[in-house]
Amino acid sequence: MTAPLVSTRPVIAFDLDGTLVDTAPDLLDALDLVLSAHKIPPVNRTEARNMIGGGARMLIVRALKSEGVALPDAEVEAMTQRFIAHYADNIAIGSRPFPGLLDALDRLSAKGASLAVCTNKLEHLARLLLDALDLTDRFSVITGADTYPRSKPDPLPLLSTIAAAGGSAAQAIMVGDSITDVLTARATGVPVVAVSFGYTETPPSELGADALIHHFDELERAVDALLTRPMA
């Protein structure tokens, strides 16, 4: 029998886009669709991946800025709604879990961890995606940008997600891919593991995470080390 991670049930809270799932193919297809109405050519896939992570509106704003295009707020909002509608209908055409994820989740669950999702994706879109990829049942709690009054990097979403999963900040870890996730963890007072394969304008090694992994095969060891480390 596998020994529990610790005497109390820890919570491992994951970001979604760029952490659990490579969602860039479908997000960027939706982005191209709404940009095309303004005669803006398809985005460079390599460069645009790092614009993902702040929600649909932020992705559009970043793309417009990169093209030197300024639009009224009302038009950006209309583009955001078109983006969300198209994306919801095409949410898992090309999106797939990152390699090793399923085995990593199985190992953590077997060791007694409660797994949760804390994302800046709208909650209903997060659930649609996880349902489509048959991942929903692996998580005890799924929260999004609109679940609470404030979104990451405010500490409220992560603290509330941990509490909803039956845990406490004293025995929790955030796993993410961007500076937003690191800042959220710092504000919440929990350790953070960064993945190097996600979406970030800041080099992963410079995010300031407590641990950096390059494949989900490394996650269990990183979690074990951080949960057994004396808390500051």
Steps between C-alpha positions, in 0.01 A plus 500: 500500500627845411569721802311831523691814413444644848281430802234745378349508152694746286349696212679533168342784301574517128475776247333373180617661174868426445521292817258208482404532135663636186203714396689727262375339175133571574552833677710638215256375237226696681731800519568487126127493433423819691810680372413417139192725522746788533720380212773388740691195373530178703727532801842343516436180697833499682479863610128498578519199734659727759206741482271234649424491870301809590164403356337560161487879516861532605607268218321721248643819650853358489456390139366840394787675675755276328350608165494867599119510481289702746124440514223648715419306816154417364651330196752308710210379715306394190807312374531332839142375487549367144822334611332328797206378290724350232744355752223334701384321185853392407663460838686172458570464129876520546541539877660208683641430848874548524706179489509309826212692659260212556759277666615791718145569616449131575815488711406810700146375561632161611718675757202681652510839330182688416532645149341828392497740206542875556503679165437842349292330232127555544371218717248367247770488231737322738233241573415460131864435420559258787178316415604469136837354602347270765696673776224652715466210743868520591446832682301559816461872425509704177499879523540767233541873447132566573452258791602764753486883494873520422730292282867401522747641602272612782529236775122457535452239224782274617414528871134430423585209269722342765227541762235355268725198447508447875854620557695791638779721370737332745472176300449615142701554183428700184610361164507745211685633199508878533592794720130532584508157664820577689364834626176330603687238699719761666197709596333190640806376687532163330794346308479500122622259234549647152490293181740592223273397213219751544422855393714775644676811374742470794747210461379217727831495690448868590145470636625456856316173568607268781548220248514478121405183314545417132268198486216375718713200591684742731194636679463240775857547619462880500175479698650262753799729556287812546244342730764357732707820503463707820249776429623859540 
